[in-house]
Amino acid sequence: MNPIRPRRLRATPAFRRLVAETRLHPAELVLPMFVREGAGDALPIASMPGVVQHSQDSFRRALVGAADAGVGGVMLFGVPQQRDADGSGATDPDGILNVATRIAAQEVGDALVVQTDLCLDEFTDHGHCGVLAPDGSVDNDATLVRYRAMAIAQAESGSQLLGLSGMMDHQVEAVRDALDTGGFAGVPILAYAGKYASAYYGPFREAVDSQLKGDRRTYQIDPANGRQGAREAALDEAEGADIVMVKPASSYLDVLAEVAATASIPVWAYQVSGEYAMIEAAAANGWIDRRRAVLESITAIRRAGAQAVLTYWAVEVAGWLAEER
């Protein structure tokens, strides 16, 4: 009889813990947070149960909670009251994202990494991630000018990591140059390198009150193309990115694994709003075990090669991990 019995190492919880190939730690989790201009209190997001648009007061409380939970960082998104074609609120020192960044830097800047979304979509009245040309297309190079200004505004506000999510060609190179020549050479860049034109962003658009009509397929990657994600990551690393990211996570684990195998810098992944909403909806209907599904989904993302995961469950998962210690 063949003496090989893999089940020997699965027999007890102690054995399973001892031989686990992938482990989760709160420091590897980043919490995305939404801050709404003019909000008097936290406003629930219907498609993302448990996630809110924060007022400044609820934002402060949540920041402290995230720091106390030991998560690695927070990624900030602003929801402005007014929008225009160029997204001027993104570079206004008194714009909601820059105000929120200053609050976060003051409240928890020594405890975790304060990160900011560097993209125009939250601030434009058309909902696209860049400036529009006369024909209605997104003007790549005109958008880079705005990104350079955003980088300085966010760095001045205290952002410790700029998350470039717009998927414009040469955005990393442009922002790196702006930071280096603008006195912020020490501020690192997180490049959303493998960002796909996904159906899983729907709840996020509610979260930021997106004004988008149509789609972003002319600049985000076609879901059919895996190699393009790896190529984008390589290009962003060559342009000076300090970290590259794949988004969404669960449907692109193959891309994530390829990027992790070839990149020489840290590789992260974003477990996006649709991934969150699907598990929450199935759990609410009693179809799956919520806690096990959440932990399994994040473990799979880590197993595929992500060194850190942006997830709306970051604080809750950190609490679960503390219980297990």
Stockholm file with secondary structure:
# STOCKHOLM 1.0

chainA/1-325         MNPIRPRRLRATPAFRRLVAETRLHPAELVLPMFVREGAGDALPIASMPGVVQHSQDSFRRALVGAADAGVGGVMLFGVPQQRDADGSGATDPDGILNVATRIAAQEVGDALVVQTDLCLDEFTDHGHCGVLAPDGSVDNDATLVRYRAMAIAQAESGSQLLGLSGMMDHQVEAVRDALDTGGFAGVPILAYAGKYASAYYGPFREAVDSQLKGDRRTYQIDPANGRQGAREAALDEAEGADIVMVKPASSYLDVLAEVAATASIPVWAYQVSGEYAMIEAAAANGWIDRRRAVLESITAIRRAGAQAVLTYWAVEVAGWLAEER
#=GR chainA/1-325 SS CCCCCGGGGGSSHHHHHHTCSCCCCGGGEEEEEEEETTCSSCEECTTSTTCEEECHHHHHHHHHHHHHHTCSEEEEEEECSCCBTTCGGGTCTTSHHHHHHHHHHHHHTTTSEEEEEECSTTTBSSCCSSCBCTTSSBCHHHHHHHHHHHHHHHHHHTCSEEEECSCCTTHHHHHHHHHHHTTCTTCCEEEEEEEBCCGGGHHHHHHTTCCCCSCCTTTSBCTTCHHHHHHHHHHHHHHTCSEEEEESSGGGHHHHHHHHHHCSSCEEEECCHHHHHHHHHHHHTTSSCHHHHHHHHHHHHHHTTCSEEECTTHHHHHHHHHHHC
#=GC SS_cons         CCCCCGGGGGSSHHHHHHTCSCCCCGGGEEEEEEEETTCSSCEECTTSTTCEEECHHHHHHHHHHHHHHTCSEEEEEEECSCCBTTCGGGTCTTSHHHHHHHHHHHHHTTTSEEEEEECSTTTBSSCCSSCBCTTSSBCHHHHHHHHHHHHHHHHHHTCSEEEECSCCTTHHHHHHHHHHHTTCTTCCEEEEEEEBCCGGGHHHHHHTTCCCCSCCTTTSBCTTCHHHHHHHHHHHHHHTCSEEEEESSGGGHHHHHHHHHHCSSCEEEECCHHHHHHHHHHHHTTSSCHHHHHHHHHHHHHHTTCSEEECTTHHHHHHHHHHHC
//
